[in-house]
Amino acid sequence: MEAPCWPTRLPYSLFRYSLFAGHPMSTNSIDSGHLKAFIERIERLEEEKRVLAEDIKDVYAEAKGVGYDVKIMRKIVSLRRQDSHKRKEEEEILDLYLSALGMG
């Protein structure tokens, strides 16, 4: 089967037209205040996400410090996040595969 014979790259004028066709906002009328507000919200949320990730890391380090296996704890958190029916189904398939390999 032959590859289609259209240009692999559209000229910018066609790209801009197709991107903004029928859109109320053209390249010359972007509401910079609105855009800036979105960007700042995203930046604040990214910072909150970073702080939360650090907090979670600290909790795992604390648990490790008192003797818990962090790898197993992460697995438990992952399992608890799953739907119980889906988790049960995956456990049954895992048991079946382990038995087939003589490991179960």
Secondary structure, DSSP 8 states (H G I E B T S, - for coil): -----S-SS--HHHHHHHHHTT-S--TT---HHHHHHHHHHHHHHHHHHHHHHHHHHHHHHHHHHTT--HHHHHHHHHHHHS-HHHHHHHHHHHHHHHHHTT--
